[in-house]
């Protein structure tokens, strides 16, 4: 996946500077990269062009000047929103900023496609928090034991799964799990007997149990580290999250023809239960965002697409996002992959600092996404 992230795409922000600071409220002046702006306009124009109907021409084949007369204002409106939204995301990521509320966009200046858009952005930044000494929350490497009955259960499950999918002639040949069945049906290199299979199952069970135990220890140490920071959740943040979450859920339910009340009834929840779950989750996510942003910044964690060690984290991130090697990515998508990869790398560094040496693997719960 690393080849997807080779340099080439430009940053959206052309220039940025802080023009005022009052307490934790910073005001930035942002100017968009002119080349990226023109390219973005062209992409939006071409996407709209194929659906424009102009008398005397087929869709998508009318002269450009006629099409622009009809859709220019709509394209510019969409372009302005897109440039501002993505610029804000890029600034927050590049500066490793955690905003305690939605940034306020002011003084938007957009005269024409050829002139870079500019605007001011007021951000209420998170107060300074001191990152704790993570080594105070060290743990002991867990010792894993696989019981014979665990192996027997795993072997039995393999056999039962095979029976469900096997053809009738195969079932006639193998009525029970034998060495011959292992060699012919499992088709695993160097696994020819039940004894070989059991050894493999022991390794896999040990591996799975080890990571399960390590994940529990990581989460416990992380919770202790975050608790020691006494992070205060911004007033009203959880409630705003609740409102957005409920609105999103209701829109999703409409597609399936169910109501929010029917959803609650199906899961045997009250609306208060739902609210509590969302608020607790939002507060936990916010505190984790604070910790990981500070941790990544303090450790100087970066991802280099040319570093073989970092390619591992890039592959984890790209796979988790279901990105394929042949996909053509925008710079924003590249940035998200790199941020996610940095989170995987940060978790690995954290694991090592608390005394765990195993490598973090794709699928491990690492908290919420990094902000920087």
N, C-alpha and C positions, 0 to 999 in steps of 0.2 A: 504493500500500500504506500510505502514511502515515496515512490516515484510520482505519486499524485501531488506531492507537496513541494515539488521543485520550484524555486523562485521564478517569477515571471509576472504574476498579477500584481497590480499596484494597490497601495493603500487608498482608501476612499478619502481620508482626510489629507488635504494638501498642507494646511498650516493650522496651528492651535496655540493659544496663549491665555494665561490667566490675566484678566483685566481688573479683577477685584476679589477681595476676600474679607468676609465679615464673619468672624467666628469660624464655624465649620461650613459656611456657605461660600462656595467658590463660583465665580462667573467666568466662563471661558468664551473666547471669541474663536469660532470655527470657520474655516474656509475649505470648501470641498476641492479635491483634485480635479482640475478642469478636464483633463483627458479622460478620467474615469466617468465624469459627469456626461460628457458627449457620447461616450460608448454606452452608458446606461440609457440615455435618451434614445439612441439608435435601436437598442434592444427592445425597449418598450414600444417604440414606434412600429417596428417590424412585427411585433406580436399583435398589435392592434390593426395594422394595415391589412392583414389577410381577411379581416372580418368586415371591413368598411365597404358599404355599397354606394357606388356612384353611378348614376344613370349613364348607360352607354358603354360601361366597362365591366369586365368580370371582377369578382372579388380578388383583391390583391394585385390587380394589374392596372389600376388607374394611375395617372401621372402623380408623382410625389407631391407637387405643389397643390393639387386639388385635394388630395387626402389630408395634407397638413392643415389646410384651411378648415377642414371639418373636425379634426381630432386633436389639433395642437394643444388647445387649452386643457383638455382632459389628460393628455399624456404628461404635460408639464405639472399638473396638479399631482398625479400619481408619482412622477419623478421626484418632486419636492418632498413628499412624504417619505418615499423610499430613501432618499439621500440623507434626510435628517435622522430617520430611525436607525439606519445602519451606521451613520456617523457617531451617534450617541453610543451604540453598542461597541463600536471600535474604540472610542475614547475610554469608556469604562474598562475595557479589557486591557488596552495598552498601558493605561495609567494605574491599573490594578485598584480601581476605585470601587468601593461599596457605597451606593447611594441609599440614604435612609428613606427616601421617597422618590416618586417619579420626577426626573429632572424637568425643569421648566424651560421650554424653548421660546426665545424672544427675538425680536428684531430680525426677522427673516428677510433676506435681500436676494431676490432672484429676478433679474431683468430679462435675460435671454439665455438660451441653451449654451451659447458660446462664452458667456460670462459666468465664472464659478459662483455657485450659491454660497452665501455666508449667513451666519446666524450666531446669536449668543445663547449660551446654555448655562443655566443656574442649577448647581448641584449642591444639595445638602449632604455633605460627606460624613461618613461614620467617624465618630470621635476616636482618638488614638487609644488603642488597647495594647497592652504589653503581652507578647507571646510568652507563655511559661517555658521553663526548662523541661522539655519533653522527657528527658532521661529520668525525671523524678517519678515517671509513671511506667517504669520498666516492668516487664513480666518475664516469667520463665518459659523457655521453649517447652511446649507440651509433649508428653510422652504418649504415643499412640499404640494401642493394643487391639488387634483384630481377633475376635473370638471365632472358634471353629464353626459355631452356629451361624455367624454372619456370612462366612464363606459359603456354607451350605445353602443358605437362603439366596445368596446372589447367584449361585450355580443353578438352583431350582428355577429362579426367575428367568435366567437365560434359556433354559430348556422349555419352559412354558411359553415364552415369547416365540420360540422357534416352532413349537407345535401349532400355534395359532396361524402362522404364515406358511407352514410347510405344505407341499403338495401331497396328494394321497399316496403316490408311489414312494415318496420320501418317508412318509409315516410307516409304510409297510416295511421299509428297509430298516428303520430305526424305531423300535417301540420303547426304548429307554436310552438314557444317557450313558454312552460307552466311550472307550478310547477311540473307536472307529468313528463315532459321531463327531467327537471333538476335532479329529484330524480332517474329516471330509466336509463337515458343515460350518465349523467356526472359521476355517481358512485363515488362521493367524500364524505368521511365520514362527517357527520353532515351538509351536504349541501343538503337541501330537497326542497327549494323554490327559486324563482327568487330573492327574497330579500336576502336569504343566499348567493346566487351566486354573487350578486352585492357587498356584503360586502367583499367577498373573492377577487373579482376583484379590489376593491378599495385598499386592502392591497397589492396586487401584483403590481398594477400600482404605488402606493406610493413607494414601494420598488425599482422598476425599475427606476423611476424618481429620487429618492434619490441618487442612485448610479451613474446615468448619471450626475447629478449636481455635486456630489462629485468628480467624475473623472475629470470633467472640472476644478474644483478648484485645484485638485492635480497637473494636468498638467500645470496650470498657475503658481503655486508656484514653481514647479520644474524648469520651464523655467526661472523664475526670479532668482532662486538660482544659476542655471548654468551660466546665463548671468553675475552675480556678480563675478564669478571666473575668467573671462577673459581667458578662455581656448583657446590656440592656436592649431589649427589642424596641424599636421606634414605636411611639404611640400611634395607634391606628393602622399599623402595617398588617397585623394579622387579620383585622376586620376587612381591610381592602382585599386581601388575598382570599378571604372567605367569599366575598361578594363576586370576585372574578371567577373563582372556582365553581360556585353554584351556577352562575350564568353559563359557563362553559358546559357544565354537566347537563343543564336543562336543554341547551342547544343540541347536545349529543343525543339525549334521550328522544328528542323530537324525530330524529332520523329513524328511530326504531319504534316509534309510535307508543312510547310510554311516558308517564309523567314522573316528576321528581318524587311525588308522594308514593307512587307505585314502587319506585326504586328503594325508598326507605323501608317500605313494608316487606319487600322481597328479602332484604338483608336484616330484617327485624331490628331496625334502628329508629330512633326518634330524631326529629330535626336537631334537637339539642345535642344528641350523640354525634351527629354529623358535624355540627359546628365545632364541637370540642376537638374532634379528630383533625379537622382541617387546621384549626388554630394551633394546636400542639405541633402538628407537622410543619406548619409555616414558621413557627418560632424556632423549632429545632433546625430547620433548613437554614434560616438566617444566621444562627449562631455558628453552624458549620461553615457557611460561606465566609464569615469573618475569620474563623480560625484558619481555613485553608488558604485564603488570600494572603494573610500575614505569614503563614508558614512558607508558602511558595516564594513570597518576596524575600523573607529572611534567609532562606536557603539558596536563593539565586537560581531556582529551578527553571530551566529552559529546555526546549526540545529542538534538537538539531537533526533535520531529516537525513543528513549524511552520516550521522553517528550510528553505527550498528546497534549499540545499546538502546538508543532512543527509538530506533525503528521498531523495536519490540512494542513500545508503548503506543507508537503511531498505529501499528497493526491492530492492537487492542481497541483503540479509539475508533478507527475506521470500521472495524468489524461490528462494534457495538452500534455504530450509526448506520450500518448496512450499506456502506460505501463500497463500490466495486472498482477494481483497478482501472477499468476502461472508462469510468465516469469522468466527465469534464467538470471540474469544480470551480465555483466562484471564489474570490479571495475571502469572502465571509465564511464560506464552508471550510476553507483551509484553516482559517483562524480558529473555528470551533473545534476542528479535529486536533489542532495543536494545543488548545486549551484543555481539551479532554485528556489528551496524552500527558500533558503536564500534571493533571490530577492523578493519573495512574502512577506516574513517576513520584509524585509527592507522597502518595500512600506507601510506596516502596521505601522511601527515605524514612518516613515515620515509623514503619515496621522495624527497620533496622535500628533506629534510635531507641525503641522500647525493648530491643533484645530479640527480635524475630529475624531470622536470616533467610527464610524461604522467600522466593520471588512472588510478587503479586501477580495474579493471573486474571485474564479477562473474565468478567462475570462477578468478581468480588464486589461487594457493596462498598462503595467508597464515599458515601455521603452525597451531597448535592454537587452540581457542577461548579467548577471553579469560576471565579469572576475575573481572574487575571492569570 
